[in-house]
Structure formats: C-alpha cells, structure tokens
Amino acid sequence: MAGRIKSGAAERKTARKNDPERTKEDILEVATEEFATHGLSGARVDAIAERTRTSKRMIYYYFGGKEGLYHAVLEKAYADIRSAEAELHLEDLPPEEAMRRLVEFTFDYDEAHPDFIRLVSIENIHRAEHLPHTTSIRSTNLGIIQTIAAILERGRKADVFRAGIDPVDLHMLISAFCFFRVSNRHTFGTIFRRDLSEPGLRDKHRRMIGDAVIRLLQGGAEAVELSPPAGAATPARARRSAGSSGRRPA
C-alpha cells in the first residue's frame, strides 16, 4: 500500500514538472483560498506550497514572490467573472431581458464565489495599492462597461430604456447590492436577525434588485438621473482619447 502511495505521489510530481501551466493553475487556486482567508499579510507561501505539493522556490520562480502571487490571484479573480459574463451572450437577448439576466448573473456569481468578495474587500483595505501593479485588471473590466453601454443603447433605440444612464454608475448600483449581501451577511444578519442565505429571502432579493434596475431604466417617476459627470471616463471617451494619443485604453 505504501509503495502504491509513494508511486502515486511520484507520478503527480512528474506530471507537474511536465505541465507547468497546470502547476500554476493549482497554485493560483490554493493561493486564492489562502489570501481570501488570511489576507495579504496573514497568507503564508509555505502553506500554499505544502497544499500544492510544490516548493516556495517554484512559486517564486513563477510569480516573483508573495506580492506577485497576490497580484496574479487578483487578476484571475476579475478575469474569471468577466469571462463568465461573456458566456451569457447578452447581445442575443432583448434589452430588458439582457439587463435582468446580467443582474441575476451578478447576484448568483457573488453568492457562489465568496472568495472573490473577500479578495476585493482585502484590496480595498489596502486602498487598492496593488491594482496599479497588475497588468490586465483595468482593461479586463472595461468589457463589462462596454456590455452595459451596448444594452442601454439598444434599449434606448427600442424605446424601452430612457436615455442618460451612465453605464459605470449602473454597474456600481448592481455590484453594490450583490456584493453587500455576501460581504456583510454576517454583521447584517446578526444585527437585523435575518439569514441572508435563507432560500426565500435570497429569491426575494434576487427579484428585488432586478426589478429596481429595470424600473430605473424605464424611467419611473422617482428615477434618479444617472448621467455621467462632465469629463467622466466612458467607453466612448476612452476610445477617442486612446485614438488621439496613439494608445489603446488601459
């Protein structure tokens, strides 16, 4: 039995040596849990190496150190949600259905990925000082703003959405509610004695945020104007600015 276990461990080690991309994926998966649980300062590279059956030296070789690994974890966390959004094919749906589908997806994704919520919260504790050192997060997240802008424009042309909605503000509105339910569920639940994971309440909140967004876009009597402030960055402005400077938008 011991011989078989030893042989299996040797096979996994050999497989890792022959598949560096798989090794990096395994390291990132475990590192995501480690950083989400213990934060940047509390996470231990030794623990990540032990759980992935690699070595600190190998992790440093691939990611350049603990902060480099943390940056890679952040990049993957944002890339994963943006990649999942792209699979929704919202451009194939009518505007109202597309927007509600996006809201429901955001709600479900945040609920199913509490590590993502914790990572974003941790980076906010650090005042986002590490985001400028990542290579793709800003450009990766521009895609969701372009998606929302396209849905809004289709809705305006179909006369189902009012004009003057800033896609960044709308993205913030959707994210705020969905994020808060996960990030603050323990404090909120304790203070107000509500279990936010209870299926009935969860379904109610899922419908509520969808209804609120659609009501806003349809221009209810009490709707708040969400037009972009003067000089604010929008996908169109970013593209024009990039064109005039010879650079692509960040």
C-alpha positions, 0 to 999 in steps of 0.5 A: 500500500505504501509503495502504491502511495509513494508511486502515486505521489511520484507520478503527480510530481512528474506530471507537474514538472511536465505541465507547468501551466497546470502547476500554476493553475493549482497554485493560483487556486490554493493561493486564492483560498489562502489570501481570501482567508488570511489576507495579504499579510496573514497568507503564508507561501509555505502553506500554499506550497505544502497544499500544492505539493510544490516548493516556495522556490517554484512559486517564486520562480513563477510569480516573483514572490508573495506580492506577485502571487497576490497580484496574479490571484487578483487578476484571475479573480476579475478575469474569471467573472468577466469571462463568465459574463461573456458566456451569457451572450447578452447581445442575443437577448432583448434589452430588458431581458439582457439587463435582468439576466446580467443582474441575476448573473451578478447576484448568483456569481457573488453568492457562489464565489465568496472568495472573490468578495473577500479578495476585493474587500482585502484590496480595498483595505489596502486602498487598492495599492496593488491594482496599479501593479497588475497588468490586465485588471483595468482593461479586463473590466472595461468589457463589462462597461462596454456590455452595459453601454451596448444594452442601454443603447439598444434599449434606448433605440427600442424605446424601452430604456430612457436615455442618460444612464451612465453605464459605470454608475449602473454597474456600481448600483448592481455590484453594490447590492450583490456584493453587500449581501455576501460581504456583510451577511454576517454583521447584517444578519446578526444585527437585523436577525435575518439569514441572508442565505435563507432560500426565500429571502435570497429569491426575494432579493434576487427579484428585488434588485432586478426589478429596481434596475429595470424600473430605473431604466424605464424611467419611473417617476422617482428615477434618479438621473444617472448621467455621467459627470462632465469629463467622466471616463466612458467607453466612448471617451476612452476610445477617442482619447486612446485614438488621439494619443496613439494608445489603446485604453488601459 
